């Protein structure tokens, strides 16, 4: 099983880290970071938002015939 990378975060113009994903999730649950917080996986060439990597996309189901839920 591949290991998850560590991540740098940018808060208030300061970069800190790298931190393991569990720490980032704790920061997010405390409200310290949100889906717009810039993060960079260690060794990656570019920054992305926390939400771009860790938000679960919503899947929309299609129904071929009309049915009640």
LINKA-V897954 format. One record per residue. N is the residue number from 1. RES is the residue in one letter. PHI is phi as a letter, one per 30 degrees, with the letter a starting at -180 (999 if undefined). OMEGA is omega in radians with two decimals (999 if undefined). Layout:
N & RES & PHI & OMEGA
N & RES & PHI & OMEGA
This chain:
1 & X & 999 & -3.12
2 & X & d & 3.12
3 & X & d & 3.11
4 & X & d & 3.10
5 & X & d & 2.96
6 & X & d & -3.02
7 & X & b & 2.96
8 & X & d & 3.06
9 & X & b & 3.08
10 & X & c & 3.12
11 & X & b & 3.11
12 & X & h & 3.10
13 & X & i & 3.12
14 & X & c & 3.12
15 & X & c & 3.07
16 & X & b & -3.12
17 & X & k & 0.13
18 & X & d & -3.12
19 & X & b & 3.05
20 & X & d & -3.09
21 & X & e & 3.14
22 & X & d & 3.12
23 & X & d & 3.10
24 & X & d & 3.12
25 & X & d & 3.08
26 & X & d & 3.10
27 & X & d & -3.13
28 & X & d & -3.13
29 & X & d & 3.09
30 & X & d & -3.12
31 & X & i & 3.13
32 & X & d & 3.05
33 & X & b & 3.10
34 & X & b & -3.07
35 & X & d & 3.14
36 & X & c & -3.12
37 & X & d & 3.09
38 & X & d & 3.04
39 & X & b & 3.13
40 & X & b & 3.06
41 & X & d & -3.13
42 & X & e & 3.13
43 & X & i & -3.14
44 & X & d & -3.11
45 & X & d & -3.03
46 & X & b & 3.06
47 & X & d & 3.05
48 & X & b & 3.07
49 & X & d & 3.08
50 & X & e & -3.12
51 & X & d & -3.14
52 & X & d & -3.12
53 & X & c & -2.96
54 & X & c & 3.08
55 & X & d & 3.11
56 & X & d & 3.11
57 & X & d & 3.11
58 & X & d & 3.10
59 & X & c & 3.11
60 & X & c & 3.14
61 & X & d & 3.05
62 & X & c & -3.13
63 & X & c & -3.08
64 & X & d & 3.09
65 & X & b & -3.08
66 & X & d & 3.09
67 & X & b & 3.06
68 & X & d & 3.11
69 & X & d & 999
